[in-house]
Amino acid sequence: MSDVPCERGIILSGTGGVWQARVEGTAGTIRDVTLRGRLKQTRGDVRKLTVGDWVVLEEDVRGGMWTVTEIQPRVSQLARREPGRKHGERIVVANVDQVLIVFAAANPEPHLRMLDRFLVIAEGNKLHARIVINKIELVGEPVARARFADYTAAGYHVHFTSVLHRLGLTELHDALAGRMSVLSGPSGVGKSSLLNAMYPGLNLRVGEISLSVNKGRHTTVGALLHPLPDAGYVADTPGLREVGLWGLPPAHLDACFPEFRRYLNGCRFGDCSHQREPECAVSAAVSAGAIAPERYQSYVKLHSELTETERLRETHGR
């Protein structure tokens, strides 16, 4: 039996050479660690270390450094396309339990089609999504609830919050407790303020969440994991818009709209795109008012985008 000290930890941040890992079962001990050799998966391909990975750490007794000797199996992941012309996969955060998409009721004005894109990305990664509508004091809670009623009807849990009036914070806090959450959304919606209001000891600078995002550079994909006092984690990502709809075939888009699912087996054609085909159950549900027209229009726009992306990928492959 080896006498080399070993620990289990979770990767909080880092890239390339040096990573930061929080040791399990300690009072928040964080170590700088490096990756030992080329870690192999069971299939034989190389698994790249990612924020959110649970790892086994081993101390080099000669130099006092800690190295990652094992990357433990992931239960889920948030993935994006490789930047540039590449068509591979890059993992943004591993072991995600849920995605919280934060928008403001006003200032900045919410762009609902952008919200739909964020939700589809979460659904496409098979991740549970929650919506947080912050700054509701600017319009009043009844107005905010009415504006986002389509998402409640679609089956999403929508949190309505105000840091100023401390509304909805307890319920949101409970939703984060003990879970690995990805927090994303446009800038200026109050993500850092929300976390500071729920966890005063976190002391995030206002605007710190997604502060590292450089929208002009597609290579900015690093994530940062914040440990929470009640055993949960919140991942600050470069924004789901930068993650993109990686690897989602157009034919699978309809299942990423929860309100569509009950109708998908009712279409005349199994490969129905829900746009021009006869006897389409989804189109009929839109006409009957069972599916919001605005949500349907988001589906049509995203379907067109994914179809074009697939065409370009096939052309590039040839």
BALOBA-1460 file (C-alpha; in Angstrom, 3 decimals):
// residues 318
<rec num="1" residu="m" x="0.000" y="0.000" z="0.000"/>
<rec num="2" residu="s" x="1.346" y="3.420" z="-1.019"/>
<rec num="3" residu="d" x="2.237" y="5.909" z="1.703"/>
<rec num="4" residu="v" x="1.871" y="8.827" z="-0.715"/>
<rec num="5" residu="p" x="-0.790" y="11.265" z="0.617"/>
<rec num="6" residu="c" x="-3.971" y="11.323" z="-1.508"/>
<rec num="7" residu="e" x="-7.035" y="13.592" z="-1.439"/>
<rec num="8" residu="r" x="-10.233" y="14.080" z="-3.405"/>
<rec num="9" residu="g" x="-11.018" y="17.539" z="-4.697"/>
<rec num="10" residu="i" x="-13.006" y="19.545" z="-7.219"/>
<rec num="11" residu="i" x="-11.468" y="21.785" z="-9.879"/>
<rec num="12" residu="l" x="-12.446" y="25.450" z="-9.356"/>
<rec num="13" residu="s" x="-10.456" y="27.195" z="-12.062"/>
<rec num="14" residu="g" x="-7.362" y="27.108" z="-14.187"/>
<rec num="15" residu="t" x="-6.289" y="26.064" z="-17.621"/>
<rec num="16" residu="g" x="-3.302" y="24.388" z="-19.197"/>
<rec num="17" residu="g" x="-0.547" y="24.140" z="-16.624"/>
<rec num="18" residu="v" x="-1.823" y="25.035" z="-13.140"/>
<rec num="19" residu="w" x="-5.309" y="24.429" z="-11.745"/>
<rec num="20" residu="q" x="-6.978" y="25.282" z="-8.438"/>
<rec num="21" residu="a" x="-8.670" y="22.408" z="-6.611"/>
<rec num="22" residu="r" x="-10.786" y="22.589" z="-3.446"/>
<rec num="23" residu="v" x="-10.145" y="19.611" z="-1.189"/>
<rec num="24" residu="e" x="-13.189" y="17.608" z="-0.107"/>
<rec num="25" residu="g" x="-13.860" y="17.338" z="3.617"/>
<rec num="26" residu="t" x="-11.625" y="20.246" z="4.643"/>
<rec num="27" residu="a" x="-12.336" y="23.786" z="5.742"/>
<rec num="28" residu="g" x="-12.077" y="25.098" z="2.213"/>
<rec num="29" residu="t" x="-8.463" y="24.115" z="1.539"/>
<rec num="30" residu="i" x="-7.523" y="25.114" z="-2.011"/>
<rec num="31" residu="r" x="-4.416" y="23.711" z="-3.686"/>
<rec num="32" residu="d" x="-2.566" y="24.603" z="-6.872"/>
<rec num="33" residu="v" x="-2.306" y="21.342" z="-8.798"/>
<rec num="34" residu="t" x="-0.895" y="20.083" z="-12.055"/>
<rec num="35" residu="l" x="-1.980" y="17.254" z="-14.327"/>
<rec num="36" residu="r" x="0.185" y="14.148" z="-14.177"/>
<rec num="37" residu="g" x="0.974" y="12.676" z="-17.559"/>
<rec num="38" residu="r" x="-1.832" y="11.939" z="-19.986"/>
<rec num="39" residu="l" x="-4.859" y="10.619" z="-18.152"/>
<rec num="40" residu="k" x="-6.781" y="8.071" z="-20.183"/>
<rec num="41" residu="q" x="-10.466" y="7.242" z="-20.265"/>
<rec num="42" residu="t" x="-11.668" y="3.647" z="-20.325"/>
<rec num="43" residu="r" x="-12.182" y="4.017" z="-24.068"/>
<rec num="44" residu="g" x="-8.567" y="5.044" z="-24.439"/>
<rec num="45" residu="d" x="-9.038" y="8.655" z="-25.517"/>
<rec num="46" residu="v" x="-7.584" y="11.554" z="-23.583"/>
<rec num="47" residu="r" x="-9.891" y="13.252" z="-21.105"/>
<rec num="48" residu="k" x="-9.106" y="16.926" z="-20.713"/>
<rec num="49" residu="l" x="-9.373" y="18.386" z="-17.237"/>
<rec num="50" residu="t" x="-12.309" y="20.772" z="-16.804"/>
<rec num="51" residu="v" x="-13.736" y="23.076" z="-14.147"/>
<rec num="52" residu="g" x="-16.204" y="21.032" z="-12.075"/>
<rec num="53" residu="d" x="-14.286" y="17.783" z="-12.429"/>
<rec num="54" residu="w" x="-13.882" y="15.682" z="-9.278"/>
<rec num="55" residu="v" x="-10.296" y="14.473" z="-9.138"/>
<rec num="56" residu="v" x="-7.891" y="12.427" z="-7.031"/>
<rec num="57" residu="l" x="-4.882" y="14.421" z="-5.867"/>
<rec num="58" residu="e" x="-1.530" y="13.000" z="-4.861"/>
<rec num="59" residu="e" x="1.308" y="14.821" z="-3.163"/>
<rec num="60" residu="d" x="4.802" y="14.629" z="-4.568"/>
<rec num="61" residu="v" x="6.698" y="14.049" z="-1.340"/>
<rec num="62" residu="r" x="9.943" y="15.195" z="-2.924"/>
<rec num="63" residu="g" x="8.789" y="18.583" z="-4.176"/>
<rec num="64" residu="g" x="5.704" y="19.214" z="-2.059"/>
<rec num="65" residu="m" x="3.553" y="19.759" z="-5.166"/>
<rec num="66" residu="w" x="0.148" y="18.138" z="-5.691"/>
<rec num="67" residu="t" x="-0.816" y="16.459" z="-8.938"/>
<rec num="68" residu="v" x="-4.065" y="15.159" z="-10.433"/>
<rec num="69" residu="t" x="-3.728" y="11.408" z="-10.805"/>
<rec num="70" residu="e" x="-7.346" y="10.571" z="-11.693"/>
<rec num="71" residu="i" x="-10.296" y="12.407" z="-13.241"/>
<rec num="72" residu="q" x="-13.437" y="10.771" z="-11.909"/>
<rec num="73" residu="p" x="-16.413" y="9.970" z="-14.187"/>
<rec num="74" residu="r" x="-18.689" y="12.906" z="-15.007"/>
<rec num="75" residu="v" x="-22.435" y="12.748" z="-14.445"/>
<rec num="76" residu="s" x="-23.162" y="15.641" z="-16.817"/>
<rec num="77" residu="q" x="-21.474" y="18.468" z="-18.667"/>
<rec num="78" residu="l" x="-22.053" y="21.779" z="-20.410"/>
<rec num="79" residu="a" x="-20.312" y="21.640" z="-23.792"/>
<rec num="80" residu="r" x="-19.548" y="24.059" z="-26.596"/>
<rec num="81" residu="r" x="-18.089" y="23.861" z="-30.071"/>
<rec num="82" residu="e" x="-14.375" y="24.287" z="-30.419"/>
<rec num="83" residu="p" x="-13.610" y="27.882" z="-31.480"/>
<rec num="84" residu="g" x="-12.780" y="28.814" z="-35.047"/>
<rec num="85" residu="r" x="-13.291" y="26.305" z="-37.844"/>
<rec num="86" residu="k" x="-12.979" y="23.253" z="-35.619"/>
<rec num="87" residu="h" x="-15.947" y="20.931" z="-35.093"/>
<rec num="88" residu="g" x="-14.891" y="19.184" z="-31.906"/>
<rec num="89" residu="e" x="-16.266" y="19.502" z="-28.399"/>
<rec num="90" residu="r" x="-14.957" y="21.578" z="-25.520"/>
<rec num="91" residu="i" x="-16.366" y="21.058" z="-22.028"/>
<rec num="92" residu="v" x="-17.091" y="24.329" z="-20.220"/>
<rec num="93" residu="v" x="-18.249" y="22.905" z="-16.852"/>
<rec num="94" residu="a" x="-18.498" y="19.284" z="-15.674"/>
<rec num="95" residu="n" x="-20.968" y="17.656" z="-13.253"/>
<rec num="96" residu="v" x="-23.649" y="20.326" z="-13.632"/>
<rec num="97" residu="d" x="-26.960" y="19.820" z="-11.790"/>
<rec num="98" residu="q" x="-28.798" y="22.838" z="-13.177"/>
<rec num="99" residu="v" x="-28.503" y="26.004" z="-15.235"/>
<rec num="100" residu="l" x="-29.877" y="29.268" z="-13.820"/>
<rec num="101" residu="i" x="-30.494" y="31.840" z="-16.537"/>
<rec num="102" residu="v" x="-30.755" y="35.329" z="-15.073"/>
<rec num="103" residu="f" x="-32.495" y="38.175" z="-16.905"/>
<rec num="104" residu="a" x="-33.638" y="41.565" z="-15.621"/>
<rec num="105" residu="a" x="-37.262" y="42.667" z="-15.718"/>
<rec num="106" residu="a" x="-35.874" y="45.975" z="-17.026"/>
<rec num="107" residu="n" x="-32.559" y="47.816" z="-17.312"/>
<rec num="108" residu="p" x="-31.426" y="46.056" z="-19.425"/>
<rec num="109" residu="e" x="-34.644" y="45.309" z="-21.273"/>
<rec num="110" residu="p" x="-35.062" y="41.514" z="-21.556"/>
<rec num="111" residu="h" x="-34.609" y="39.993" z="-25.003"/>
<rec num="112" residu="l" x="-36.895" y="36.969" z="-24.914"/>
<rec num="113" residu="r" x="-35.473" y="35.348" z="-28.041"/>
<rec num="114" residu="m" x="-32.077" y="35.374" z="-26.350"/>
<rec num="115" residu="l" x="-33.655" y="33.712" z="-23.320"/>
<rec num="116" residu="d" x="-35.065" y="31.020" z="-25.618"/>
<rec num="117" residu="r" x="-31.588" y="30.382" z="-27.013"/>
<rec num="118" residu="f" x="-30.149" y="30.008" z="-23.491"/>
<rec num="119" residu="l" x="-32.904" y="27.545" z="-22.589"/>
<rec num="120" residu="v" x="-32.371" y="25.443" z="-25.718"/>
<rec num="121" residu="i" x="-28.647" y="25.221" z="-24.955"/>
<rec num="122" residu="a" x="-29.436" y="23.908" z="-21.475"/>
<rec num="123" residu="e" x="-32.020" y="21.452" z="-22.833"/>
<rec num="124" residu="g" x="-29.624" y="20.345" z="-25.586"/>
<rec num="125" residu="n" x="-27.056" y="19.507" z="-22.914"/>
<rec num="126" residu="k" x="-29.793" y="17.602" z="-21.003"/>
<rec num="127" residu="l" x="-29.503" y="19.999" z="-18.053"/>
<rec num="128" residu="h" x="-32.317" y="21.172" z="-15.802"/>
<rec num="129" residu="a" x="-32.958" y="24.889" z="-16.343"/>
<rec num="130" residu="r" x="-34.407" y="27.559" z="-14.073"/>
<rec num="131" residu="i" x="-35.196" y="31.148" z="-15.033"/>
<rec num="132" residu="v" x="-34.461" y="34.045" z="-12.677"/>
<rec num="133" residu="i" x="-36.090" y="37.404" z="-13.397"/>
<rec num="134" residu="n" x="-34.289" y="39.996" z="-11.300"/>
<rec num="135" residu="k" x="-34.957" y="43.698" z="-10.611"/>
<rec num="136" residu="i" x="-38.711" y="43.170" z="-10.525"/>
<rec num="137" residu="e" x="-39.053" y="46.351" z="-8.435"/>
<rec num="138" residu="l" x="-38.509" y="48.303" z="-11.681"/>
<rec num="139" residu="v" x="-41.775" y="47.101" z="-13.239"/>
<rec num="140" residu="g" x="-43.702" y="45.494" z="-10.362"/>
<rec num="141" residu="e" x="-44.113" y="41.776" z="-9.758"/>
<rec num="142" residu="p" x="-47.516" y="41.434" z="-11.534"/>
<rec num="143" residu="v" x="-46.090" y="42.954" z="-14.730"/>
<rec num="144" residu="a" x="-43.007" y="40.730" z="-14.545"/>
<rec num="145" residu="r" x="-45.103" y="37.601" z="-14.024"/>
<rec num="146" residu="a" x="-47.355" y="38.490" z="-16.949"/>
<rec num="147" residu="r" x="-44.425" y="39.112" z="-19.272"/>
<rec num="148" residu="f" x="-42.856" y="35.727" z="-18.535"/>
<rec num="149" residu="a" x="-46.096" y="33.740" z="-18.238"/>
<rec num="150" residu="d" x="-45.268" y="31.752" z="-21.392"/>
<rec num="151" residu="y" x="-42.253" y="30.215" z="-19.643"/>
<rec num="152" residu="t" x="-44.238" y="29.214" z="-16.576"/>
<rec num="153" residu="a" x="-46.820" y="27.667" z="-18.907"/>
<rec num="154" residu="a" x="-44.031" y="25.806" z="-20.732"/>
<rec num="155" residu="g" x="-43.098" y="24.138" z="-17.431"/>
<rec num="156" residu="y" x="-40.084" y="26.164" z="-16.314"/>
<rec num="157" residu="h" x="-39.620" y="27.209" z="-12.720"/>
<rec num="158" residu="v" x="-39.378" y="31.010" z="-12.884"/>
<rec num="159" residu="h" x="-37.955" y="32.877" z="-9.876"/>
<rec num="160" residu="f" x="-38.909" y="36.545" z="-9.493"/>
<rec num="161" residu="t" x="-36.355" y="38.418" z="-7.416"/>
<rec num="162" residu="s" x="-35.418" y="41.853" z="-6.130"/>
<rec num="163" residu="v" x="-32.164" y="42.445" z="-4.287"/>
<rec num="164" residu="l" x="-33.325" y="45.938" z="-3.329"/>
<rec num="165" residu="h" x="-36.528" y="44.680" z="-1.668"/>
<rec num="166" residu="r" x="-35.134" y="41.206" z="-0.828"/>
<rec num="167" residu="l" x="-37.886" y="39.402" z="-2.701"/>
<rec num="168" residu="g" x="-37.590" y="35.776" z="-3.801"/>
<rec num="169" residu="l" x="-34.104" y="35.339" z="-2.340"/>
<rec num="170" residu="t" x="-34.980" y="32.571" z="0.133"/>
<rec num="171" residu="e" x="-36.535" y="30.358" z="-2.533"/>
<rec num="172" residu="l" x="-33.603" y="30.954" z="-4.898"/>
<rec num="173" residu="h" x="-31.126" y="30.234" z="-2.094"/>
<rec num="174" residu="d" x="-32.862" y="26.910" z="-1.435"/>
<rec num="175" residu="a" x="-32.671" y="26.042" z="-5.148"/>
<rec num="176" residu="l" x="-28.882" y="26.523" z="-5.095"/>
<rec num="177" residu="a" x="-28.173" y="24.689" z="-1.825"/>
<rec num="178" residu="g" x="-26.066" y="21.574" z="-2.264"/>
<rec num="179" residu="r" x="-26.169" y="21.693" z="-6.060"/>
<rec num="180" residu="m" x="-23.707" y="22.432" z="-8.845"/>
<rec num="181" residu="s" x="-25.293" y="25.356" z="-10.681"/>
<rec num="182" residu="v" x="-24.229" y="27.236" z="-13.777"/>
<rec num="183" residu="l" x="-25.232" y="30.897" z="-13.554"/>
<rec num="184" residu="s" x="-25.508" y="32.760" z="-16.818"/>
<rec num="185" residu="g" x="-27.324" y="35.562" z="-18.565"/>
<rec num="186" residu="p" x="-26.630" y="38.993" z="-20.089"/>
<rec num="187" residu="s" x="-24.402" y="41.508" z="-18.339"/>
<rec num="188" residu="g" x="-26.005" y="44.044" z="-16.037"/>
<rec num="189" residu="v" x="-28.856" y="41.834" z="-14.826"/>
<rec num="190" residu="g" x="-27.535" y="41.598" z="-11.251"/>
<rec num="191" residu="k" x="-25.987" y="38.117" z="-11.034"/>
<rec num="192" residu="s" x="-23.239" y="39.184" z="-8.615"/>
<rec num="193" residu="s" x="-25.662" y="41.257" z="-6.549"/>
<rec num="194" residu="l" x="-27.984" y="38.271" z="-6.209"/>
<rec num="195" residu="l" x="-25.206" y="36.000" z="-4.971"/>
<rec num="196" residu="n" x="-23.914" y="38.642" z="-2.539"/>
<rec num="197" residu="a" x="-27.429" y="39.159" z="-1.153"/>
<rec num="198" residu="m" x="-27.873" y="35.425" z="-0.544"/>
<rec num="199" residu="y" x="-24.279" y="34.754" z="0.556"/>
<rec num="200" residu="p" x="-22.793" y="37.934" z="2.101"/>
<rec num="201" residu="g" x="-19.479" y="36.199" z="2.767"/>
<rec num="202" residu="l" x="-18.922" y="35.582" z="-0.936"/>
<rec num="203" residu="n" x="-17.996" y="39.255" z="-1.455"/>
<rec num="204" residu="l" x="-18.163" y="39.239" z="-5.235"/>
<rec num="205" residu="r" x="-17.539" y="42.585" z="-6.884"/>
<rec num="206" residu="v" x="-20.664" y="43.799" z="-8.662"/>
<rec num="207" residu="g" x="-20.094" y="42.945" z="-12.286"/>
<rec num="208" residu="e" x="-17.587" y="40.187" z="-11.440"/>
<rec num="209" residu="i" x="-19.743" y="37.405" z="-12.813"/>
<rec num="210" residu="s" x="-18.724" y="36.923" z="-16.461"/>
<rec num="211" residu="l" x="-16.355" y="39.895" z="-16.115"/>
<rec num="212" residu="s" x="-13.690" y="37.911" z="-17.951"/>
<rec num="213" residu="v" x="-15.813" y="37.544" z="-21.051"/>
<rec num="214" residu="n" x="-14.296" y="39.204" z="-24.090"/>
<rec num="215" residu="k" x="-17.164" y="39.163" z="-26.569"/>
<rec num="216" residu="g" x="-14.816" y="39.916" z="-29.451"/>
<rec num="217" residu="r" x="-12.819" y="36.725" z="-28.912"/>
<rec num="218" residu="h" x="-14.404" y="33.329" z="-29.413"/>
<rec num="219" residu="t" x="-11.547" y="31.642" z="-27.566"/>
<rec num="220" residu="t" x="-12.654" y="32.983" z="-24.166"/>
<rec num="221" residu="v" x="-14.294" y="29.895" z="-22.708"/>
<rec num="222" residu="g" x="-12.883" y="29.605" z="-19.180"/>
<rec num="223" residu="a" x="-15.213" y="29.059" z="-16.253"/>
<rec num="224" residu="l" x="-14.807" y="29.804" z="-12.542"/>
<rec num="225" residu="l" x="-16.428" y="27.786" z="-9.763"/>
<rec num="226" residu="h" x="-17.496" y="29.600" z="-6.573"/>
<rec num="227" residu="p" x="-17.940" y="27.373" z="-3.469"/>
<rec num="228" residu="l" x="-21.111" y="28.254" z="-1.531"/>
<rec num="229" residu="p" x="-21.393" y="28.057" z="2.269"/>
<rec num="230" residu="d" x="-24.054" y="25.306" z="2.177"/>
<rec num="231" residu="a" x="-22.039" y="22.812" z="0.142"/>
<rec num="232" residu="g" x="-23.184" y="23.958" z="-3.284"/>
<rec num="233" residu="y" x="-21.192" y="25.524" z="-6.112"/>
<rec num="234" residu="v" x="-22.009" y="28.200" z="-8.662"/>
<rec num="235" residu="a" x="-20.106" y="28.236" z="-11.947"/>
<rec num="236" residu="d" x="-19.455" y="31.580" z="-13.570"/>
<rec num="237" residu="t" x="-19.220" y="30.895" z="-17.297"/>
<rec num="238" residu="p" x="-18.370" y="33.125" z="-20.253"/>
<rec num="239" residu="g" x="-22.073" y="33.146" z="-21.079"/>
<rec num="240" residu="l" x="-24.234" y="30.573" z="-22.775"/>
<rec num="241" residu="r" x="-24.332" y="32.654" z="-25.947"/>
<rec num="242" residu="e" x="-20.640" y="31.874" z="-26.315"/>
<rec num="243" residu="v" x="-21.287" y="28.195" z="-25.638"/>
<rec num="244" residu="g" x="-23.452" y="27.886" z="-28.729"/>
<rec num="245" residu="l" x="-25.725" y="25.079" z="-29.893"/>
<rec num="246" residu="w" x="-22.943" y="22.497" z="-30.084"/>
<rec num="247" residu="g" x="-23.793" y="19.285" z="-31.885"/>
<rec num="248" residu="l" x="-27.582" y="19.735" z="-31.778"/>
<rec num="249" residu="p" x="-29.178" y="18.320" z="-34.954"/>
<rec num="250" residu="p" x="-32.137" y="20.360" z="-36.275"/>
<rec num="251" residu="a" x="-34.332" y="17.267" z="-35.949"/>
<rec num="252" residu="h" x="-33.772" y="17.247" z="-32.159"/>
<rec num="253" residu="l" x="-34.593" y="20.907" z="-31.585"/>
<rec num="254" residu="d" x="-38.327" y="20.359" z="-31.039"/>
<rec num="255" residu="a" x="-37.637" y="18.221" z="-27.949"/>
<rec num="256" residu="c" x="-35.746" y="21.191" z="-26.453"/>
<rec num="257" residu="f" x="-39.038" y="23.093" z="-26.163"/>
<rec num="258" residu="p" x="-40.850" y="21.415" z="-23.228"/>
<rec num="259" residu="e" x="-44.281" y="22.625" z="-24.312"/>
<rec num="260" residu="f" x="-43.845" y="20.898" z="-27.707"/>
<rec num="261" residu="r" x="-43.174" y="17.433" z="-26.291"/>
<rec num="262" residu="r" x="-46.726" y="16.295" z="-25.662"/>
<rec num="263" residu="y" x="-47.548" y="16.920" z="-29.353"/>
<rec num="264" residu="l" x="-44.508" y="15.403" z="-31.077"/>
<rec num="265" residu="n" x="-46.021" y="11.941" z="-31.522"/>
<rec num="266" residu="g" x="-49.181" y="13.417" z="-33.010"/>
<rec num="267" residu="c" x="-47.671" y="14.687" z="-36.258"/>
<rec num="268" residu="r" x="-48.453" y="12.843" z="-39.482"/>
<rec num="269" residu="f" x="-44.746" y="12.574" z="-40.381"/>
<rec num="270" residu="g" x="-42.120" y="11.255" z="-38.008"/>
<rec num="271" residu="d" x="-39.528" y="13.735" z="-39.294"/>
<rec num="272" residu="c" x="-41.905" y="16.697" z="-39.157"/>
<rec num="273" residu="s" x="-40.129" y="20.067" z="-38.921"/>
<rec num="274" residu="h" x="-43.386" y="21.658" z="-37.665"/>
<rec num="275" residu="q" x="-43.292" y="24.377" z="-40.293"/>
<rec num="276" residu="r" x="-44.907" y="23.443" z="-43.616"/>
<rec num="277" residu="e" x="-45.977" y="19.828" z="-43.237"/>
<rec num="278" residu="p" x="-49.686" y="18.882" z="-43.251"/>
<rec num="279" residu="e" x="-51.351" y="17.453" z="-40.145"/>
<rec num="280" residu="c" x="-48.667" y="18.826" z="-37.812"/>
<rec num="281" residu="a" x="-49.760" y="18.593" z="-34.179"/>
<rec num="282" residu="v" x="-47.336" y="21.307" z="-33.064"/>
<rec num="283" residu="s" x="-48.579" y="23.827" z="-35.634"/>
<rec num="284" residu="a" x="-52.150" y="22.960" z="-34.662"/>
<rec num="285" residu="a" x="-51.309" y="23.597" z="-30.990"/>
<rec num="286" residu="v" x="-49.897" y="27.015" z="-31.903"/>
<rec num="287" residu="s" x="-53.082" y="27.868" z="-33.810"/>
<rec num="288" residu="a" x="-55.181" y="26.707" z="-30.853"/>
<rec num="289" residu="g" x="-53.228" y="28.877" z="-28.414"/>
<rec num="290" residu="a" x="-51.741" y="25.911" z="-26.524"/>
<rec num="291" residu="i" x="-48.205" y="26.947" z="-27.574"/>
<rec num="292" residu="a" x="-47.195" y="30.604" z="-27.439"/>
<rec num="293" residu="p" x="-46.619" y="32.036" z="-30.962"/>
<rec num="294" residu="e" x="-43.491" y="33.852" z="-29.775"/>
<rec num="295" residu="r" x="-41.936" y="30.617" z="-28.535"/>
<rec num="296" residu="y" x="-42.835" y="28.923" z="-31.811"/>
<rec num="297" residu="q" x="-41.155" y="31.733" z="-33.773"/>
<rec num="298" residu="s" x="-38.002" y="31.207" z="-31.706"/>
<rec num="299" residu="y" x="-38.128" y="27.536" z="-32.662"/>
<rec num="300" residu="v" x="-38.432" y="28.405" z="-36.376"/>
<rec num="301" residu="k" x="-35.501" y="30.832" z="-36.219"/>
<rec num="302" residu="l" x="-33.252" y="28.391" z="-34.340"/>
<rec num="303" residu="h" x="-34.235" y="25.537" z="-36.651"/>
<rec num="304" residu="s" x="-33.128" y="27.607" z="-39.635"/>
<rec num="305" residu="e" x="-29.834" y="28.437" z="-37.917"/>
<rec num="306" residu="l" x="-29.119" y="24.815" z="-37.032"/>
<rec num="307" residu="t" x="-30.009" y="23.639" z="-40.540"/>
<rec num="308" residu="e" x="-27.527" y="26.086" z="-42.020"/>
<rec num="309" residu="t" x="-24.861" y="25.066" z="-39.488"/>
<rec num="310" residu="e" x="-25.389" y="21.403" z="-40.395"/>
<rec num="311" residu="r" x="-25.135" y="22.219" z="-44.107"/>
<rec num="312" residu="l" x="-21.863" y="24.084" z="-43.591"/>
<rec num="313" residu="r" x="-20.485" y="21.244" z="-41.454"/>
<rec num="314" residu="e" x="-21.299" y="18.716" z="-44.168"/>
<rec num="315" residu="t" x="-19.733" y="20.950" z="-46.819"/>
<rec num="316" residu="h" x="-16.636" y="21.426" z="-44.678"/>
<rec num="317" residu="g" x="-16.440" y="17.663" z="-44.097"/>
<rec num="318" residu="r" x="-16.481" y="16.942" z="-47.825"/>
